[in-house]
């Protein structure tokens, strides 16, 4: 067996049949654009976004076997590094060219922020280099439902949800210049820049570094309260602490306030996340402790 130098996504270790069953996909798996779009939609609408391991006092393990056990083998989800790590391995197994990228989540902010998000630059095998590649973003929690083409300014409507990729900041300190990209999402008040990213390849070991900050830093948005999302295509369900919102593509938002003891049932009913019995008191104890501190 050759030494694993850290390149690639270990697609040979994917339990492909279990993954396809988890996301409810029984279509063609030939590495085409149509398959890529169908798998992206199936993944995004089947496996929820969640940061609950942090609340449960456990590290977020990015080993592929751990991710498969959690996201595929159990009624759980994960955050961007887990989702993207898994999807990259699946695509690699099927024969796609997969390059990982790191994004800076802005949500409209103008100040530069750290790279805390993972995305994928994907090409089907044999695609001409003069044709645009595809951006896969299965780990943000709120879409897109399907990949976006790397076409500057192209606006895409996916079941009423709007997304746009456009070129961003240009670095002219060297030649040829490098151009960054921005992903924008349409909201009730218009288009909002969601994140920015440079065309700079990152690897599994970089995910480990990003993951450590996101899961342990007091400056991370994911260490102080549960943040859970389920995107069905028809609606986006979000649990932020004990507050839940349901957003529909045509604009309406429903809001609910829950008690701490209600959270396990809310997670199961609205997000498809079923906690182990031993994890329920860990979550509720975390919430009560942090409510007192705040």
C-alpha positions as CSV (number, residue, x, y, z in Angstrom):
1,X,0.0,0.0,0.0
2,X,1.4,3.4,-1.0
3,X,1.9,6.1,1.6
4,X,-1.0,8.6,2.0
5,X,0.7,11.9,1.3
6,X,-2.5,13.9,2.1
7,X,-3.6,14.7,-1.5
8,X,-7.0,13.7,-2.7
9,X,-10.1,12.7,-0.7
10,X,-9.9,9.0,-0.1
11,X,-12.7,8.2,-2.4
12,X,-11.8,4.5,-2.3
13,X,-12.8,4.4,1.4
14,X,-16.4,5.6,0.7
15,X,-19.3,3.3,1.3
16,X,-21.0,4.5,-1.8
17,X,-24.1,2.3,-1.5
18,X,-24.7,3.5,2.1
19,X,-24.2,7.1,1.1
20,X,-26.6,6.9,-1.9
21,X,-29.2,5.3,0.4
22,X,-28.7,8.1,3.0
23,X,-29.4,10.8,0.5
24,X,-32.2,8.9,-1.2
25,X,-30.5,8.8,-4.6
26,X,-31.1,5.8,-6.9
27,X,-30.2,7.4,-10.3
28,X,-27.3,7.2,-12.7
29,X,-23.9,7.6,-11.1
30,X,-21.9,8.2,-14.3
31,X,-19.8,11.3,-13.6
32,X,-21.8,13.7,-15.7
33,X,-23.1,17.2,-15.0
34,X,-26.6,15.8,-14.6
35,X,-25.4,13.3,-11.9
36,X,-23.4,16.1,-10.1
37,X,-26.5,18.3,-9.9
38,X,-28.7,15.5,-8.7
39,X,-26.3,14.3,-6.1
40,X,-25.7,17.9,-4.8
41,X,-29.5,18.4,-4.5
42,X,-29.9,15.0,-2.8
43,X,-27.1,15.7,-0.3
44,X,-28.2,19.2,0.5
45,X,-31.8,18.3,1.2
46,X,-31.1,15.0,3.1
47,X,-28.2,15.6,5.6
48,X,-28.7,18.6,8.0
49,X,-26.2,21.2,9.0
50,X,-25.4,21.1,12.7
51,X,-22.6,21.9,15.2
52,X,-23.9,19.8,18.1
53,X,-20.7,17.9,18.8
54,X,-19.3,21.1,20.3
55,X,-22.2,21.3,22.7
56,X,-21.9,17.7,23.5
57,X,-18.2,18.1,24.6
58,X,-16.6,16.1,21.8
59,X,-14.1,17.1,19.1
60,X,-15.3,17.3,15.5
61,X,-13.6,14.3,13.9
62,X,-12.8,14.8,10.2
63,X,-11.5,11.3,9.6
64,X,-13.6,9.9,6.7
65,X,-14.7,6.8,8.7
66,X,-15.9,9.1,11.5
67,X,-17.8,11.3,9.2
68,X,-19.5,8.4,7.4
69,X,-20.4,6.9,10.8
70,X,-22.0,10.1,11.9
71,X,-23.5,11.7,8.7
72,X,-24.3,8.5,6.8
73,X,-24.8,5.8,9.5
74,X,-26.8,7.8,12.0
75,X,-29.6,10.4,12.0
76,X,-27.2,13.2,12.5
77,X,-25.6,16.0,10.4
78,X,-22.4,18.1,10.5
79,X,-21.0,21.4,9.5
80,X,-19.2,22.5,6.4
81,X,-15.9,20.6,6.8
82,X,-17.7,17.4,7.5
83,X,-20.2,17.8,4.6
84,X,-17.6,18.9,2.1
85,X,-15.1,16.2,3.2
86,X,-17.7,13.5,2.6
87,X,-19.0,15.0,-0.7
88,X,-15.5,15.4,-2.1
89,X,-14.8,11.7,-1.3
90,X,-18.0,10.6,-3.1
91,X,-17.3,12.7,-6.1
92,X,-13.7,11.5,-6.3
93,X,-14.9,7.9,-6.1
94,X,-17.2,8.5,-9.1
95,X,-14.5,10.0,-11.2
96,X,-14.9,13.8,-10.9
97,X,-12.0,16.2,-10.7
98,X,-12.3,17.7,-7.2
99,X,-10.4,20.7,-5.8
100,X,-11.2,22.1,-2.4
101,X,-11.4,25.9,-1.7
102,X,-11.6,27.9,1.5
103,X,-14.2,30.6,1.9
104,X,-14.6,33.7,4.1
105,X,-18.2,33.9,5.3
106,X,-19.2,37.6,5.1
107,X,-23.1,37.7,5.1
108,X,-22.8,41.3,3.8
109,X,-19.9,42.4,6.1
110,X,-17.2,44.5,4.5
111,X,-14.5,43.7,7.0
112,X,-12.2,40.9,6.0
113,X,-12.9,37.7,8.0
114,X,-11.1,34.4,8.5
115,X,-11.5,31.4,6.2
116,X,-14.0,29.3,8.0
117,X,-15.9,27.7,5.2
118,X,-15.2,24.9,2.7
119,X,-16.3,24.6,-1.0
120,X,-15.4,22.4,-4.0
121,X,-14.3,23.3,-7.5
122,X,-15.6,20.3,-9.6
123,X,-15.3,19.2,-13.2
124,X,-16.7,16.0,-14.8
125,X,-14.0,13.9,-16.4
126,X,-13.1,15.0,-20.0
127,X,-14.8,18.4,-19.7
128,X,-12.9,20.9,-21.9
129,X,-10.9,23.4,-20.0
130,X,-12.5,26.3,-21.8
131,X,-15.9,25.4,-20.3
132,X,-16.8,26.7,-16.8
133,X,-16.3,24.3,-13.9
134,X,-18.9,24.0,-11.1
135,X,-18.9,25.3,-7.6
136,X,-20.3,22.7,-5.1
137,X,-21.4,24.1,-1.7
138,X,-23.1,21.3,0.2
139,X,-21.9,22.5,3.6
140,X,-23.4,25.9,4.2
141,X,-26.8,24.6,5.2
142,X,-29.0,26.9,3.1
143,X,-28.1,25.9,-0.4
144,X,-27.6,26.2,-3.2
145,X,-29.6,23.1,-4.1
146,X,-27.4,22.4,-7.1
147,X,-23.9,23.5,-8.2
148,X,-23.3,26.9,-9.7
149,X,-21.3,27.4,-12.9
150,X,-18.2,29.6,-12.7
151,X,-19.7,32.3,-14.9
152,X,-19.2,35.8,-13.7
153,X,-22.6,37.4,-12.8
154,X,-24.8,34.5,-13.8
155,X,-28.0,34.6,-11.6
156,X,-29.6,31.2,-11.0
157,X,-33.1,30.5,-9.6
158,X,-33.4,27.1,-7.9
159,X,-37.0,26.4,-6.8
160,X,-37.5,30.1,-5.9
161,X,-34.1,30.5,-4.2
162,X,-31.7,32.9,-5.9
163,X,-27.9,32.5,-6.1
164,X,-25.2,34.3,-8.1
165,X,-21.5,33.8,-8.6
166,X,-19.4,36.8,-9.5
167,X,-15.8,37.8,-9.7
168,X,-14.5,39.8,-6.8
169,X,-11.2,41.2,-5.6
170,X,-8.3,41.1,-8.0
171,X,-4.7,40.7,-6.8
172,X,-2.4,42.5,-9.3
173,X,0.9,42.1,-7.3
174,X,2.0,39.4,-9.7
175,X,1.4,38.2,-13.2
176,X,-1.0,36.8,-14.2
177,X,-3.3,38.6,-11.8
178,X,-5.5,36.4,-9.7
179,X,-9.2,37.0,-9.3
180,X,-11.3,36.0,-6.3
181,X,-14.9,35.0,-6.4
182,X,-18.0,35.9,-4.4
183,X,-21.2,33.9,-3.8
184,X,-24.3,36.0,-3.4
185,X,-27.7,34.9,-2.2
186,X,-31.0,36.6,-2.9
187,X,-32.9,37.6,0.3
188,X,-36.0,39.6,1.1
189,X,-34.0,42.9,0.8
190,X,-32.1,41.9,-2.3
191,X,-28.8,40.3,-3.0
192,X,-26.3,39.7,-0.1
193,X,-22.7,38.6,-0.5
194,X,-22.6,35.3,1.4
195,X,-18.9,34.4,1.2
196,X,-15.8,35.1,-0.8
197,X,-13.0,32.8,-1.8
198,X,-9.8,32.7,-3.8
199,X,-8.9,30.1,-6.4
200,X,-6.3,28.5,-4.1
201,X,-6.3,24.8,-3.6
202,X,-6.6,23.5,0.0
203,X,-6.2,20.0,1.3
204,X,-7.4,17.7,4.0
205,X,-4.7,18.9,6.5
206,X,-6.0,22.5,6.0
207,X,-9.5,21.3,6.9
208,X,-8.0,20.1,10.2
209,X,-6.6,23.6,10.9
210,X,-9.8,25.4,10.0
211,X,-11.9,22.9,11.9
212,X,-9.9,23.4,15.1
213,X,-10.6,27.1,15.1
214,X,-14.2,26.8,14.3
215,X,-14.9,24.1,16.9
216,X,-12.8,25.5,19.8
217,X,-12.3,29.2,19.5
218,X,-14.5,31.5,21.7
219,X,-14.5,33.8,18.6
220,X,-16.1,31.1,16.5
221,X,-19.9,31.5,16.0
222,X,-20.3,27.7,16.6
223,X,-18.9,27.3,20.1
224,X,-21.6,29.2,22.1
225,X,-24.9,27.7,21.0
226,X,-26.5,25.1,18.7
227,X,-26.9,26.2,15.2
228,X,-28.8,23.7,13.0
229,X,-30.3,24.0,9.5
230,X,-32.4,21.7,7.3
231,X,-32.9,22.8,3.7
232,X,-35.8,20.9,2.1
233,X,-36.0,23.0,-1.1
234,X,-39.5,24.1,-0.1
235,X,-38.3,25.7,3.1
236,X,-35.2,26.5,5.2
237,X,-35.5,25.5,8.9
238,X,-33.0,27.1,11.2
239,X,-32.5,26.5,14.9
240,X,-30.3,29.2,16.6
241,X,-30.0,28.4,20.2
242,X,-33.6,27.9,21.3
243,X,-35.1,30.1,18.5
244,X,-36.4,28.4,15.4
245,X,-37.3,30.0,12.1
246,X,-38.8,28.6,8.9
247,X,-38.2,30.6,5.8
248,X,-39.9,30.1,2.5
249,X,-38.6,31.0,-1.0
250,X,-41.3,33.6,-1.6
251,X,-40.3,35.5,1.6
252,X,-42.5,34.6,4.6
253,X,-40.8,33.6,7.8
254,X,-42.3,31.8,10.7
255,X,-40.6,32.1,14.1
256,X,-40.9,29.9,17.2
257,X,-39.3,30.1,20.7
258,X,-38.6,26.8,22.4
259,X,-37.6,25.7,25.9
260,X,-34.4,24.0,26.5
261,X,-36.1,20.7,27.3
262,X,-38.0,20.9,24.0
263,X,-34.8,20.9,21.9
264,X,-34.4,17.1,21.4
265,X,-37.9,16.8,20.1
266,X,-37.5,19.8,17.9
267,X,-34.3,18.4,16.5
268,X,-35.9,15.1,15.7
269,X,-39.2,16.5,14.3
270,X,-38.0,19.4,12.2
271,X,-34.3,18.6,11.4
272,X,-34.2,14.8,11.3
273,X,-31.5,14.7,14.1
274,X,-32.0,12.0,16.7
275,X,-29.6,12.3,19.7
276,X,-28.4,9.3,21.6
277,X,-30.1,9.0,25.0
278,X,-26.8,9.9,26.8
279,X,-26.4,13.1,24.7
280,X,-29.7,14.6,25.6
281,X,-28.7,15.7,29.1
282,X,-25.3,16.9,27.8
283,X,-27.1,19.2,25.4
284,X,-29.6,20.6,27.9
285,X,-26.9,21.0,30.6
286,X,-24.8,23.0,28.1
287,X,-27.7,25.2,27.2
288,X,-28.7,25.9,30.8
289,X,-25.1,26.7,31.8
290,X,-24.6,29.1,28.9
291,X,-27.9,30.8,29.5
292,X,-26.8,31.5,33.1
293,X,-23.5,32.9,31.8
294,X,-25.1,35.2,29.4
